[in-house]
Amino acid sequence: MVWLSLVLIGTYCTFQPDISKVIKGYEMPANPIRILPVFLFSICFIFGAIPVSAEVAVILSRDDFEPYQEARQGFEETCTAPTKVFAFEVENRETRQYKQRSIDEALNYIQKGNPELICAIGTQAFLAVLQVAPAQIPIVAAMVKSPEQLIQDSLATGHTIYAVDFFVSSDIVMETIRSTYPELKSIGIIYYETSQSLVDELRAEADTRNLQVIAEVADGNNPLPALRNVSTSADLFLIIDNAMIGGSAFDVLLGFQKPIISLIHNPRMVRKGALFGFLLQSRENGRAVGQIANTILAGGKVTPPFPKMTKAALAVNQKVRDLLNVPVPNNFDILEKYNTIE
């Protein structure tokens, strides 16, 4: 190791009366003062007085998924430390099988490479890292949904973990709805039980704005009973997961002729007939996680440990807007516009 060599040379040379015996061809008479800086540099290097660049391991859940690559770019644009990037390589997209070699390479590096920090991008990478990462290495995660629940389920109590949820914050969602539709009284949500924590957050924010949330848990095979219970009282529908996507459920939802807003970060819902949807801001998510990484590497404190996105952009279906004769938010960038209903 270089630092050990410097220490040995510095120590020996400091007390060696004839330096020419240490460095061949050097004829200057011995002078401990000339060698002392080498010795001091070595000591400073060991004890951290001279900063050394920390390496960050970046692990992507998939090598072929563009949002993960965008999140990586955002992270590297923001994080000041050098990075070493690994990606789980997809072997079969239909069955979502991965090349085991690519997974082993990434996880072996985490176990043996001793990075200063790990950035996991995507849920699969996040869960895989938790299984092998030494407890003393901090983990930051990008592009994960409800990270608090993931961490609780993983039982990774020994790790220091921070993550930025890719959902836009609930207060922004509810403030957008209230400011756009000031006369609105109630919001209907049909959801899976796995989204309960998000529903609770949305309900709390709605209460502060005098909005009623009517929420029903959907049966995985048949969400229509839950939809019927909600539809009679709701003035607007909010889609937060896949509960209303399968089968004819979304077509039934369209039949109520009420605005549909999608929190699913996929413009497909807007193309199918939602009024507007919040788009996934992958690069911004990566940048937010990069800022957290900088704080950790500098020895600072991150509060809260699981912030949500504060920046958003929209996809808007202009045909639905015209049919319902309702406004769309004007305080966000509209990145995608559609004029048809699939």
VEXLOSE-302924 format. One record per residue: residue number from 1; y, x, z of N, C-alpha, C in turn; residue in three letters. Coordinates in pm, whole numbers, plus 50000, padded with zeros to 5 digits. Atoms other than C-alpha are relative to their C-alpha. Last residue first. Layout:
N
  seq  n.north  n.east   n.up  ca.north  ca.east  ca.up  c.north  c.east   c.up  type
  NUM        Y       X      Z         Y        X      Z        Y       X      Z   ala
...
END
This chain:
342
  seq  n.north  n.east   n.up  ca.north  ca.east  ca.up  c.north  c.east   c.up  type
  342    50136   49976  50051     50523    44274  47349    49905   49889  50042   glu
  341    50091   50025  49888     50875    44144  47402    49859   50013  49946   ile
  340    50118   50083  50027     51132    44288  47161    49924   49978  50131   thr
  339    49955   50129  50052     51484    44431  47172    49884   49907  49966   asn
  338    50100   50068  50083     51424    44739  47383    50055   49864  49960   tyr
  337    49968   50141  50025     51665    44991  47533    49895   49942  49906   lys
  336    50084   50064  50100     51590    45328  47694    50037   49853  49989   glu
  335    50060   49901  50089     51810    45575  47881    49916   49938  49890   leu
  334    50107   50075  50067     52045    45330  48048    49942   50092  49894   ile
  333    50019   49968  50141     52246    45550  48285    49885   49916  49946   asp
  332    50101   49899  50031     52310    45369  48609    50003   50031  49851   phe
  331    49968   49877  49925     52606    45177  48757    49894   50108  49982   asn
  330    49914   49914  50082     52608    44895  48502    50034   50130  50069   asn
  329    49914   49908  49924     52317    44694  48639    50081   50090  49906   pro
  328    50082   49888  49955     52190    44421  48404    50093   50097  50072   val
  327    49952   49862  50017     52354    44083  48357    49893   50102  50038   pro
  326    49972   49938  49871     52181    43747  48306    50048   50144  49976   val
  325    49855   49999  49982     52171    43517  48005    50038   50052  50139   asn
  324    49973   50051  49866     51797    43462  48042    50149   49991  50030   leu
  323    50072   50126  49981     51729    43493  47669    50034   49937  50135   leu
  322    49934   50105  50078     52002    43756  47617    49933   49864  50023   asp
  321    49865   50021  49945     51878    43979  47900    50070   49885  49927   arg
  320    50017   50079  49878     51520    43932  47783    50136   49970  50062   val
  319    50040   50134  50043     51617    44050  47434    49982   49909  50121   lys
  318    49880   50076  50036     51811    44343  47580    49965   49859  49953   gln
  317    50043   50083  50112     51508    44484  47758    50115   49905  49966   asn
  316    49953   50138  50003     51652    44762  47971    49944   49929  49878   val
  315    50040   50052  50130     51512    45100  48078    50033   49852  50002   ala
  314    50063   50129  50029     51707    45245  48365    49947   49992  49858   leu
  313    49960   50040  50134     51807    45572  48529    49917   49877  49965   ala
  312    50085   50091  50076     51796    45674  48893    50057   49980  49860   ala
  311    49949   50016  50136     51923    45934  49136    49903   49912  49921   lys
  310    49871   50068  49991     51865    45905  49512    50065   49984  49863   thr
  309    49905   49966  50104     51495    45987  49509    50129   49920  50017   met
  308    50024   50066  50128     51318    45941  49838    50108   50042  49900   lys
  307    49889   50076  50061     51314    46177  50134    49956   49934  49870   pro
  306    50047   50072  50118     50988    46269  50310    50114   49918  49938   phe
  305    50103   49925  50074     51054    46541  50570    49955   49932  49871   pro
  304    50134   50031  49951     51388    46391  50679    49894   50073  49919   pro
  303    49998   50133  49938     51539    46635  50754    50054   49899  49899   thr
  302    49992   50108  50099     51444    46986  50641    49992   49866  50072   val
  301    50075   50119  49962     51518    47270  50883    50025   49890  49898   lys
  300    49927   50119  49958     51625    47615  50768    49909   49884  50034   gly
  299    50017   50022  49857     51433    47944  50764    50074   49878  50052   gly
  298    49886   49941  49930     51564    48053  50424    49993   49979  50150   ala
  297    50010   49855  50015     51222    47991  50269    50115   50072  50070   leu
  296    50112   49950  49920     51226    47637  50409    49994   50151  49995   ile
  295    49966   50015  49858     51574    47558  50275    49890   50057  50088   thr
  294    49899   49899  49967     51490    47699  49932    50036   49995  50148   asn
  293    50066   49870  49994     51171    47492  49919    50099   50110  50037   ala
  292    50072   49995  49872     51365    47175  50004    49932   50136  50017   ile
  291    49898   49983  49896     51604    47246  49717    49936   50007  50138   gln
  290    49956   49861  50003     51307    47294  49484    50106   50030  50105   gly
  289    50101   49924  49927     51168    46956  49593    50036   50149  50003   val
  288    49986   50037  49859     51492    46788  49485    49900   50077  50086   ala
  287    49881   49931  49946     51483    46979  49157    50017   49971  50149   arg
  286    50031   49858  49982     51127    46866  49088    50116   50078  50059   gly
  285    50093   49993  49888     51222    46503  49146    49963   50144  50029   asn
  284    49919   50015  49879     51523    46545  48919    49912   50007  50124   glu
  283    49928   49874  49979     51294    46681  48647    50084   49994  50127   arg
  282    50090   49892  49960     51057    46388  48684    50075   50129  50030   ser
  281    49915   49884  50024     51314    46109  48681    49925   50125  50047   gln
  280    50039   49881  49926     51079    45812  48647    50088   50118  49960   leu
  279    50080   49900  50070     51263    45514  48506    49971   50119  50091   leu
  278    49954   49868  49960     51379    45215  48710    49907   50105  49938   phe
  277    50087   49922  49912     51299    44900  48519    50063   50134  50032   gly
  276    49972   49856  49999     51491    44624  48347    49905   50067  50098   phe
  275    49858   49990  50035     51450    44261  48243    50044   50146  49997   leu
  274    49915   49986  49882     51071    44283  48244    50145   50017  49955   ala
  273    49916   50114  49970     50921    44155  47920    50077   50005  50130   gly
  272    50079   50124  49990     50631    44366  47798    50084   49879  50039   lys
  271    50038   50042  50135     50862    44644  47678    49924   49869  50003   arg
  270    49878   50052  50062     51011    44656  48026    49971   49956  49857   val
  269    49971   50129  49939     50668    44689  48184    50125   49936  49939   met
  268    50090   50101  50057     50576    44963  47937    50029   49862  50058   arg
  267    49925   50099  50078     50888    45159  48043    49911   49892  49938   pro
  266    50062   50000  50132     50680    45330  48315    50071   49893  49918   asn
  265    49925   49906  50082     50811    45425  48655    49935   50017  49863   his
  264    50102   49912  50056     50682    45113  48822    50067   50090  49897   ile
  263    49987   49870  49935     50983    44978  49010    49893   50096  49952   leu
  262    50116   49913  49979     51003    44691  48765    50040   50128  50072   ser
  261    49955   49861  49987     51251    44405  48774    49880   50086  50036   ile
  260    50104   49912  49947     51158    44061  48647    50055   50141  50000   ile
  259    49990   49855  50021     51426    43797  48596    49887   50076  50068   pro
  258    49915   49941  49897     51301    43437  48598    50006   50151  49978   lys
  257    49863   49985  50050     51164    43237  48308    50097   50045  50109   gln
  256    49909   50060  49902     50854    43129  48501    50147   50015  49962   phe
  255    49982   50143  50022     50642    43194  48193    50093   49932  50097   gly
  254    49893   50022  50098     50697    43567  48217    50030   49852  49983   leu
  253    49874   49965  49935     50489    43576  48536    50117   49975  49906   leu
  252    49968   50113  49913     50205    43395  48361    50135   50023  50068   val
  251    49959   50108  50089     50214    43660  48089    50037   49875  50080   asp
  250    49862   49974  50039     50209    43928  48359    50051   49891  49906   phe
  249    49906   50019  49889     49900    43780  48520    50145   50019  49956   ala
  248    49892   50089  50044     49705    43737  48194    50110   49985  50105   ser
  247    50034   50134  50047     49474    44034  48247    50121   49921  49953   gly
  246    50125   50029  50068     49606    44332  48441    49986   49856  49954   gly
  245    50007   49945  50136     49969    44415  48518    49876   49953  49925   ile
  244    49969   50105  50097     50061    44205  48820    49982   50045  49856   met
  243    50063   50128  49966     49897    44413  49096    50020   49893  49893   ala
  242    50073   50054  50115     49983    44745  48930    49940   49862  50022   asn
  241    50125   49929  50029     50257    44846  49173    49928   49928  49887   asp
  240    49999   49869  49934     50616    44762  49272    49870   50078  49981   ile
  239    50132   49940  50018     50701    44466  49050    50002   50140  50059   ile
  238    49993   49855  49994     51002    44271  49179    49858   50056  49992   leu
  237    50125   49932  49967     51035    43906  49082    50020   50152  49994   phe
  236    50015   49878  50079     51359    43706  49097    49871   50067  50045   leu
  235    49903   50007  50109     51461    43364  49228    49985   50117  49903   asp
  234    49930   49876  50039     51151    43333  49446    50095   49976  49884   ala
  233    49878   49975  49922     51061    43001  49610    50081   50120  49952   ser
  232    49927   50123  49972     50796    42838  49390    50133   50026  50070   thr
  231    49914   50044  50110     50685    43169  49239    50084   49878  50033   ser
  230    49869   49937  49998     50554    43325  49560    50096   49933  49902   val
  229    49938   50019  49869     50256    43101  49626    50143   50053  50004   asn
  228    49960   50141  49987     50173    43082  49256    50070   49975  50133   arg
  227    49884   50024  50086     50175    43461  49227    50049   49857  50014   leu
  226    49884   49942  49931     49942    43501  49524    50127   49974  49920   ala
  225    49968   50081  49882     49696    43260  49362    50121   50052  50077   pro
  224    49929   50124  50031     49733    43446  49028    50025   49911  50121   leu
  223    49872   50008  49929     49647    43794  49156    50071   49866  49984   pro
  222    49928   50120  50043     49278    43764  49061    50131   49986  50079   asn
  221    50059   50059  50120     49051    44067  49071    50078   49882  49946   asn
  220    50013   49902  50107     49245    44288  49312    49948   49942  49870   gly
  219    50142   49971  50013     49348    43990  49522    49984   50093  49880   asp
  218    50079   50050  50112     49722    44018  49559    49853   50036  50015   ala
  217    50097   49899  50042     49907    44056  49887    49911   49939  49893   val
  216    50141   50040  49989     50199    43814  49901    49912   50115  49953   glu
  215    50101   49905  50046     50569    43883  49958    49860   49948  50027   ala
  214    50121   50081  49991     50869    43651  49981    49888   50084  49939   ile
  213    50113   49946  50076     51167    43874  50053    49879   49914  50027   val
  212    50133   50031  49949     51483    43691  50161    49895   50060  49909   gln
  211    50096   50035  50104     51817    43854  50087    49864   49974  50064   leu
  210    50019   50145  49999     52103    43859  50338    49914   49953  49883   asn
  209    49916   50053  50108     52198    44216  50249    49980   49849  49984   arg
  208    49861   49959  49975     52072    44377  50571    50096   49945  49896   thr
  207    49948   50073  49884     51751    44175  50541    50147   50035  50025   asp
  206    49959   50133  50044     51690    44313  50191    50063   49921  50114   ala
  205    49874   49985  50073     51688    44671  50322    50052   49864  49952   glu
  204    49897   49960  49903     51424    44584  50583    50137   50013  49932   ala
  203    49965   50117  49919     51218    44393  50326    50113   50034  50099   arg
  202    49919   50089  50083     51227    44685  50083    50045   49878  50080   leu
  201    49869   49937  50021     51106    44926  50351    50093   49908  49921   glu
  200    49928   50005  49872     50826    44691  50459    50139   50062  49986   asp
  199    49955   50139  49981     50720    44642  50097    50080   49989  50129   val
  198    49885   50019  50089     50706    45021  50053    50056   49859  50014   leu
  197    49887   49928  49941     50483    45056  50360    50125   49985  49914   ser
  196    49941   50072  49887     50253    44780  50233    50123   50071  50057   gln
  195    49854   49990  50012     50194    44942  49893    50072   49935  50118   ser
  194    49961   49859  49995     49825    45016  49958    50151   50019  49990   thr
  193    49982   49957  49860     49779    44647  50039    50044   50145  50011   glu
  192    50125   49960  49937     49833    44558  49673    50029   50052  50141   tyr
  191    50031   49857  49988     50145    44373  49567    49860   50021  50056   tyr
  190    50146   50008  49992     50306    44046  49464    49950   50143  49993   ile
  189    50077   49878  50022     50679    44056  49542    49852   49968  50016   ile
  188    50145   50012  49988     50923    43765  49515    49930   50130  49967   gly
  187    50071   49908  50089     51294    43807  49583    49851   49986  50026   ile
  186    50135   49957  49964     51515    43539  49737    49937   50085  49892   ser
  185    50042   50032  49864     51879    43430  49760    49865   50059  50037   lys
  184    50145   50000  49981     52062    43566  49455    49964   49975  50147   leu
  183    50041   50133  49953     52428    43467  49429    49850   49992  50029   glu
  182    49943   50032  49868     52555    43827  49413    49958   49864  50055   pro
  181    50021   50145  49988     52317    43919  49129    50051   49953  50137   tyr
  180    50013   50055  50135     52417    44269  49010    49988   49848  50003   thr
  179    49872   49987  50070     52554    44381  49348    49994   49940  49859   ser
  178    49897   50083  49938     52254    44242  49538    50132   50006  49923   arg
  177    50031   50142  50020     51993    44382  49300    50112   49913  50055   ile
  176    49986   50029  50143     52152    44728  49288    49977   49852  49972   thr
  175    49856   50004  50025     52195    44734  49666    50027   49969  49853   glu
  174    49947   50127  49950     51830    44640  49702    50151   49988  49979   met
  173    50059   50114  50071     51705    44919  49479    50065   49870  50043   val
  172    49939   50003  50133     51947    45179  49618    49947   49881  49921   ile
  171    49864   50050  49985     51842    45090  49974    50072   49995  49866   asp
  170    49998   50146  49989     51477    45121  49878    50141   49945  50015   ser
  169    49992   50050  49864     51512    45481  49762    50020   49849  50003   ser
  168    49860   49998  49959     51399    45559  49408    50010   49932  50136   val
  167    49930   50128  50005     51025    45607  49397    50146   50021  50039   phe
  166    49937   50019  50131     50916    45964  49323    50062   49862  49983   phe
  165    50064   50116  50064     50867    46035  49692    50067   49974  49865   asp
  164    49900   50095  50047     51000    46380  49776    49928   49890  49924   val
  163    50020   50059  50133     50754    46578  49985    50116   49908  49967   ala
  162    49881   50074  50040     50745    46808  50288    49976   49946  49859   tyr
  161    49996   50062  50133     50438    46939  50466    50131   49925  49981   ile
  160    49860   50042  50009     50383    47179  50755    50024   49951  49859   thr
  159    49910   49951  50103     50007    47188  50791    50144   49953  50022   his
  158    49956   49864  49973     49782    47160  51096    50103   50052  49903   gly
  157    49906   49992  49888     49752    46782  51099    50054   50140  50022   thr
  156    49960   49859  50005     49597    46758  50754    50103   50027  50109   ala
  155    50026   49942  49868     49423    46429  50837    50035   50149  50004   leu
  154    50064   49870  50020     49429    46351  50462    49961   50067  50131   ser
  153    50139   50017  50042     49494    45981  50520    49927   50134  49992   asp
  152    50073   50062  49889     49809    46050  50721    49852   49987  49965   gln
  151    50018   49897  49898     49930    46290  50454    49923   49945  50119   ile
  150    50096   49900  50048     49873    46040  50178    49971   50103  50108   leu
  149    50133   50059  49993     50045    45765  50375    49893   50099  49956   gln
  148    50035   50016  49859     50355    45975  50436    49858   49948  50015   glu
  147    50065   49880  49945     50351    46084  50071    49963   49988  50147   pro
  146    50026   50023  49857     50419    45727  49948    49932   50119  50065   ser
  145    49956   50130  49952     50392    45812  49577    49959   49985  50146   lys
  144    50100   50073  49922     50369    46174  49467    50063   49870  50049   val
  143    50071   50098  50082     50559    46350  49189    49885   49934  50076   met
  142    49919   50078  50093     50660    46654  49394    49910   49901  49927   ala
  141    50068   50078  50103     50502    46812  49700    50101   49922  49918   ala
  140    49906   50101  50047     50608    47090  49937    49934   49929  49882   val
  139    50031   50069  50126     50353    47284  50139    50112   49902  49969   ile
  138    49937   50131  50020     50428    47541  50411    49964   49944  49862   pro
  137    49922   50001  50124     50172    47824  50456    50061   49861  49981   ile
  136    49870   49938  49979     50062    47865  50821    50088   49999  49875   gln
  135    49906   50089  49931     49782    47609  50791    50139   50060  50013   ala
  134    49987   49960  49860     49596    47812  50530    50112   49921  50067   pro
  133    49884   49919  49964     49563    47604  50212    49996   50040  50147   ala
  132    50028   49856  49994     49210    47493  50123    50116   50084  50052   val
  131    50136   49966  49958     49177    47116  50159    49980   50149  50024   gln
  130    50017   50025  49857     49549    47041  50155    49863   50043  50051   leu
  129    49936   49891  49926     49579    47206  49814    49978   49983  50150   val
  128    50085   49882  50014     49329    46963  49662    50056   50116  50082   ala
  127    50118   50017  49916     49517    46662  49802    49908   50121  49992   leu
  126    49960   50008  49860     49849    46778  49658    49879   49992  50092   phe
  125    49972   49863  49957     49700    46880  49325    50034   50004  50148   ala
  124    50126   49926  49999     49549    46535  49286    50020   50144  50046   gln
  123    50084   50032  49884     49868    46359  49396    49872   50083  50004   thr
  122    50099   50103  50027     50100    46528  49148    49905   49984  50117   gly
  121    49937   50101  50086     50293    46854  49167    49894   49899  49959   ile
  120    50102   50080  50068     50193    47076  49459    50069   49890  49922   ala
  119    49945   50123  50055     50446    47344  49559    49890   49929  49922   cys
  118    50075   50064  50108     50300    47609  49788    50073   49874  49957   ile
  117    49986   50146  50000     50500    47852  50003    49921   49946  49881   leu
  116    49911   50038  49890     50496    48219  50101    50010   49849  50014   glu
  115    49862   50034  50039     50195    48283  49880    50082   49960  50122   pro
  114    49904   50004  49890     49891    48454  50040    50143   49973  49953   asn
  113    49875   49942  50047     49700    48537  49723    50111   50001  50102   gly
  112    50000   49853  49994     49358    48488  49882    50135   50063  49963   lys
  111    50074   49946  49886     49329    48119  49974    50017   50151  50015   gln
  110    49939   50049  49876     49604    47992  49745    49931   50061  50121   ile
  109    49875   49927  49980     49480    48214  49463    50066   49957  50131   tyr
  108    50033   49865  49954     49129    48079  49504    50126   50082  50025   asn
  107    50031   50008  49857     49266    47725  49482    49961   50136  50057   leu
  106    49883   50035  49921     49438    47785  49149    49971   50006  50150   ala
  105    49902   49892  50012     49151    47971  48985    50121   49973  50089   glu
  104    50042   49889  49914     48895    47722  49117    50102   50113  49998   asp
  103    49979   50041  49861     49084    47430  48963    49967   50115  50094   ile
  102    49855   50003  49977     49112    47601  48625    50032   49959  50143   ser
  101    49947   49864  49994     48743    47696  48629    50149   50001  50033   arg
  100    50011   49952  49863     48642    47341  48714    50058   50140  50016   gln
   99    50073   49874  50007     48771    47219  48381    50000   50063  50139   lys
   98    49922   49878  50007     48880    46866  48458    49909   50121  49986   tyr
   97    50075   49885  49951     48730    46525  48396    50082   50126  49975   gln
   96    49918   49920  49910     48967    46233  48362    49919   50111  50066   arg
   95    50070   50000  49871     48696    46015  48205    50076   50078  50106   thr
   94    50050   50134  49971     48912    45922  47907    49933   49992  50136   glu
   93    49894   50089  49954     49112    46244  47910    49948   49863  50040   arg
   92    50025   50130  50064     48811    46475  47895    50103   49901  50054   asn
   91    50108   49980  50096     48854    46847  47969    49972   49872  49922   glu
   90    50078   50120  50028     49190    46832  48145    49897   50031  49892   val
   89    50015   50028  50143     49314    47167  48275    49907   49881  49978   glu
   88    50137   50047  50019     49432    47176  48637    49986   49956  49854   phe
   87    50014   50141  50037     49754    47374  48620    49853   49966  49985   ala
   86    50136   50036  50038     49860    47701  48783    49999   49852  49963   phe
   85    50035   50138  50035     50207    47853  48810    49853   49989  49959   val
   84    50124   49977  50073     50318    48166  48996    49938   49863  49977   lys
   83    50113   50093  49994     50678    48135  49105    49881   50052  49921   thr
   82    50088   49992  50117     50964    48370  49191    49879   49910  50018   pro
   81    50110   49904  49988     51195    48242  49467    49920   50006  49871   ala
   80    49952   49865  50025     51531    48076  49397    49890   50106  50006   thr
   79    50057   49908  49902     51392    47726  49360    50039   50143  49965   cys
   78    49931   50009  49871     51629    47512  49153    49951   50102  50101   thr
   77    49855   49989  50021     51543    47569  48787    50075   50010  50133   glu
   76    49970   49860  50029     51181    47637  48885    50148   50023  49973   glu
   75    50024   49918  49880     51152    47297  49052    50041   50144  49975   phe
   74    49894   50027  49904     51314    47115  48760    49986   50083  50126   gly
   73    49877   49940  50050     51081    47287  48516    50116   49978  50096   gln
   72    50011   49855  49981     50779    47198  48729    50128   50070  49954   arg
   71    49978   49975  49857     50893    46835  48744    49991   50150  50030   ala
   70    49856   50016  49976     50924    46833  48365    50034   50025  50147   glu
   69    49935   49880  50054     50571    46974  48334    50152   49994  50022   gln
   68    50030   49891  49908     50442    46702  48566    50066   50130  49953   tyr
   67    49918   50010  49879     50625    46436  48362    49972   50110  50102   pro
   66    49864   49952  50016     50464    46575  48042    50086   49985  50126   glu
   65    49917   50114  49961     50103    46533  48148    50145   50045  50004   phe
   64    49961   50073  50121     49874    46774  47960    50093   49883  50028   asp
   63    49925   49912  50090     49823    47047  48224    50056   49926  49880   asp
   62    50051   50005  50137     49727    46806  48499    50085   50090  49912   arg
   61    50122   50080  50003     49756    46810  48879    49938   49994  49861   ser
   60    49984   50127  50070     50005    47097  48866    49867   49925  49995   leu
   59    50127   50055  50047     50000    47377  49127    50025   49864  49937   ile
   58    49974   50134  50052     50307    47596  49188    49872   49949  49936   val
   57    50107   50049  50088     50247    47900  49412    50032   49857  49959   ala
   56    50038   50139  49978     50573    48041  49551    49891   49963  49899   val
   55    50059   50066  50116     50631    48414  49579    49954   49860  50039   glu
   54    50121   50073  49965     50873    48551  49837    49948   49930  49876   ala
   53    50016   50128  50068     51123    48816  49727    49866   49936  50038   ser
   52    50096   49985  50108     51164    49088  49989    49978   49863  49937   val
   51    50068   50118  50050     51464    49110  50218    49909   50032  49883   pro
   50    49967   50001  50142     51542    49444  50389    49924   49886  49936   ile
   49    49855   49983  50004     51545    49392  50766    50049   50006  49856   ala
   48    49926   50105  50069     51198    49244  50731    50149   50016  49998   gly
   47    49954   50102  49907     51011    49443  50995    50096   49899  49938   phe
   46    50109   50061  49924     50804    49647  50754    50049   49883  50082   ile
   45    50084   50077  50093     51082    49715  50506    49892   49924  50076   phe
   44    49928   50124  50034     51321    49818  50782    49916   49911  49910   cys
   43    50002   50086  49882     51067    50070  50914    50068   49867  49971   ile
   42    50137   50048  49981     51012    50216  50569    49992   49904  50117   ser
   41    50025   50102  50103     51384    50240  50502    49862   49939  50019   phe
   40    49933   50123  49958     51431    50422  50833    49977   49887  49901   leu
   39    50070   50053  49884     51170    50685  50743    50061   49866  50044   phe
   38    50128   50051  50048     51314    50737  50400    49923   49934  50113   val
   37    49983   50130  50067     51662    50762  50549    49870   49941  49947   pro
   36    49990   50113  49908     51538    51031  50794    50023   49867  49930   leu
   35    50119   50084  50014     51429    51271  50521    50010   49873  50084   ile
   34    50015   50042  50140     51762    51441  50469    49885   49902  49983   arg
   33    49897   50100  50030     51834    51444  50844    49986   49950  49858   ile
   32    50043   50136  49963     51501    51616  50910    50102   49894  49964   pro
   31    49887   50059  49929     51615    51924  50717    49963   49856  50033   asn
   30    50027   50123  49926     51355    52162  50580    50124   49953  50073   ala
   29    50049   49981  49864     51487    52418  50341    49984   49866  50071   pro
   28    49893   50008  49901     51529    52308  49980    49942   50018  50140   met
   27    49978   49874  49930     51249    52440  49758    50106   49993  50109   glu
   26    49871   50027  49936     51094    52116  49628    50031   50116  50093   tyr
   25    49890   49963  50087     50824    52234  49393    50136   49974  50058   gly
   24    50014   49873  50068     50544    52048  49567    50117   50025  49907   lys
   23    49968   50032  50138     50652    51763  49789    50005   50131  49923   ile
   22    50022   50143  50017     50487    51791  50129    50022   49959  49855   val
   21    50142   50024  49987     50440    52163  50155    49967   49853  49980   lys
   20    50064   49964  50125     50787    52214  50013    49850   49979  50007   ser
   19    50021   50119  50083     50914    52020  50313    49932   50032  49869   ile
   18    49990   49952  50138     50863    52316  50543    49968   49886  49906   asp
   17    49900   49894  50015     50941    52231  50908    50015   50049  49856   pro
   16    50063   49886  50067     50758    51896  50898    50104   50108  49975   gln
   15    50035   49898  49901     50898    51649  51159    49933   50123  49939   phe
   14    49896   49990  49898     51087    51413  50935    49972   50114  50097   thr
   13    49892   49914  50047     50856    51482  50646    50108   50019  50104   cys
   12    50045   49861  50011     50553    51350  50829    50114   50093  49962   tyr
   11    50030   49947  49868     50719    51029  50941    49964   50148  49994   thr
   10    49876   49988  49924     50878    50958  50605    49977   50061  50136   gly
    9    49921   49889  50054     50560    51037  50415    50126   50022  50082   ile
    8    50070   49874  49972     50349    50817  50641    50080   50120  49951   leu
    7    49996   49972  49856     50599    50531  50640    49937   50135  50031   val
    6    49865   49960  49964     50650    50547  50266    50011   50036  50148   leu
    5    49979   49864  50049     50276    50543  50206    50138   50051  50038   ser
    4    50073   49912  49909     50239    50237  50428    50018   50145  49959   leu
    3    49921   49985  49877     50514    50057  50234    49931   50092  50100   trp
    2    49881   49917  50018     50345    50129  49904    50073   50023  50131   val
    1    49881   50084  50000     50000    50000  50000    50125   50088  50000   met
END
